[in-house]
Amino acid sequence: MRNKRSWITWGIIFVILVGSGILTILLPSLLGGGQSSTPLPSEPTTVTIPLPVPIGGRSEITLPSWQLMLGLAILVPGLVIGAGLTLGIVYIILSRLVAGTTASADYKQNAAALEKRQNDRIAQMRETRPTSMAPESTWRRWSVITTALIVLMFVAFLTLLFTSTLFPSGQIVRQENIVNIVSLIVGVVLLLALVFMALWLRHDRIASFNRGDTLSIPWDFIAVVITGLLVVGLGIGVIAILNAPQ
């Protein structure tokens, strides 16, 4: 069922990417209504690549930009697939080596002897050293404190990023006074977050959350996001190269 959902997710993102590309190509003609249009003058752009070592008396190679992008589109997936296959083969070899080693009689005998020696050492340490365990109230208090610090850190970072985008200079002029608006907003948001956590954050709620079923890492969503960013980045790169001034 999980593999089926994964294939469905990848199918949806593939259809979206291909459909958006086709729509981008056909949209101008659809909006134009079939009317004749005058194409804009364009000149092919080239990219000059210097060679580390002269080859055939040439110290550089000049290629059209579309050939360079086509080469990169073939080279990058090839390198990724090649690296993945290499790591996969190494992993399989190491897994078989580990499985063969752990199945041997000598390994089992040595592992049993090592475990017995460690158990004897731990038992001796327990007899000679008193155990000091912090009371449960200490662990409860520190779980709340560490969780609050983590929440405050992320709230401060996100608020600082948002306010820095809205106010690039970080300051505003109000009634002939210069106000550091970024620090003010961050301080107010942190104060609100602190009040909220003081009213809501309790050890029992943290413990109940930890006892519940934790969600698995959404690898499919992460892969879709990375793929989308890669496609968008390559598209922006192609547009920048094609529109680069001579």
N, C-alpha and C positions, 0 to 999 in steps of 0.2 A: 504493500500500500504506500509505503514511504517513497519507494523508487518510482511508483506511478505518479505520485504528486510531484516529485522532482522533475520528471519528464514533462508533465503538464506545465509546470512553471517555466521551464526552459522553452517549451513550445510557444507559450504566450509571449515571452520576451522576444523570441525570434520573429514571430509574426508582427509584433509592434515595431521592431527595428526595420524589418523589410518593408512593412507597410508605410512607415513614416518616410523611408527613403524614396519609395515609388511615388508617394503623395507629393513629396518635395519636388520631384522631377516633373510630375504632371500638373501640379497646381498652377503654375503660370499660364499654361495653355488653357486650362479649364476656366480660369478667371478672365483670360483674354477674350473668351467667346469666339475663338477662331479668327479674330481680326489680324490683319497683317501687322507686323511690327518690324522695326529696323533694328538689327542686331548691333550691339555696342562693339566698337573696335577693341580688339584684344590682341595682345602679343604674347607668344609663348615665353615663359620664364625658364631660366636655366639655373643650375646650381653647380658651382665649381668646388671640387673636392681635391685638396692638396694630397699628394702621395708622400708617404714617409720616405720611400726610396724611389728614385727615378726609374721608370720602366719604359724602355724603348725611346729614351731621350725625352720623355715627357715627365714633368714634375707635378702635373695636375690633370684632372679629368673633368670635363664639362658635360653634364647630362641635363636633359629636360627634366623639369620638376616632376612631371607625371611618372617618368621612368624611375626616379628616385623613390617616390612614394610607393610605387608598385613593388620595387625591390624591398623596401622596408616592410610592406604588408606581407611579403612572402618570408622575409628573413626573421622577423620577430616571432611569428607563430612557430616557425621551424626551430628557432632556438629554444622556445618554451617547451615545445613537444619533445625535442631532443634531450633537454635537461630533465624533463619529467620521466622519459623512458630510462635515462641513465640512473636516476635516483631510484626508480622502480626496480630495475635489475639489481642494483646494489642492495636494496632493501630485501629483495627475495633471497639473494645469496646469503646475506647476514642472518635472515630469519631461519633458513635451512641449517646454517652452521650452528646457530644457537639451539635450535630444536634437536639437532643431532648430539650436541654436547650435553644438554640437560637430560637426554634419554640414556646416556651411558651410565654403566654401573659405577665407575670411578667417581664421576661427578656426584651421583647420589650419595655415595659413601662419604665423600669429602664434605658435602653440604650438610649431611646429618651430623658429622663430627663437629663442624663449625657451629651449627645451631646448638648442640649440646654444650659446647664450650662457652658460647655467649649466654646461654641460660644459667650455667653455673656461675658465671661472672656477675650477672645481674642479681642472682640470688644472694651472692656474697656481699654485693654492694648494698642490697636492701637490709641485710643484717647489721652491717657496720655503719651505715649512714641513715640518719633519721629523714623521713620524708616530710617535706614542708609544702603543703598545699594551700593555696590562697583560698579564703572563704568564698562561697558562692556569690555573696553580695559584691565582692570586688570584681568578679567577672561580669556580673550584670551591669555594674556602673561603667566599666570600661567598654563594653559593647555599645552602650548608648553614646558614650563620648566619641569613640572612633567613628561610628556611623554619622553622628552629627558633623564631625570635622570633614568627612568625605563629602557629605551633601553641601556643606558651606563652600568647600573648595570648588565643586562643579558649578554651583550657583554663581559664585564670584567670577569664574572664568567665562561662563556664558553671558552674564550680564555685561562684563567688560567688553567682550567681543561685539555684542549688540550695540552698546552705547558708543563704542569707538567707530562703528559703521555709521551711526546716525550723526555723531558729532566728531568729525575727523580731527579738529583742532583740540578737542577735549575741554573747551571753555566757551562760555557765552557771556555776553555783556547784558546786565540787567540793572537798570537805573544807575548807569555810569559806574557800576561795579562789575569786576571780572569774577565770574563764578565758575569753579571747576565742576562742571555738570556731570562729568563721567564719575568722578569720585563720589559725588553726592548721590547719584542714582545707585551706584554699587553699594554704598553704605545703607541706603534705605531698603534695598532688596535684601541685603544680608540681615538687616534687623527684622524684617518681616519673616524671612526664613527661620531665623533663630526663635522668634516668638511662636511660629507654627510648630517647630520641632519641640519646643518646651511644653506645648499643650498636647501634642499628639504622640511624640516619640517615647515609647516605653519598651522596657526589656521584653515584656510578655509578647508584644506585637512582633518584635524582631525574632524571638524564639519561635513563634507560630509560623512566621514566614520561612524560617530555616527548616522547620519540620515538614513543611508542605513540599509538594512535588516541584522541583526546580525545572524551569523550561530549558530545553536543549538549545544549543547555539544554532541560530538560523543560517546555516551555511549556504542554503539555496539563495536566500535573500542577499547575503553578502556577495555571492558570486554574481548575481544579477546586477547589483549596484556597481561592482567593479567593472563588469562588462559594459554597462551603460556609460560609465565615466570614460572607459577606454575608447568606445566608439565616438563619444562626443569629442574627446581630445584629438583623436585622429581626424575627425571631420573639421575641427577648428584649424588643425595644422594644414590640412589640404587647402582650405579656403584662404588661409594666410599666405601660403606659397603661391597659389594661383593669382591672388590679388596683390602680390608684392610689387612695388614700383621697380622699374628698370633702372 
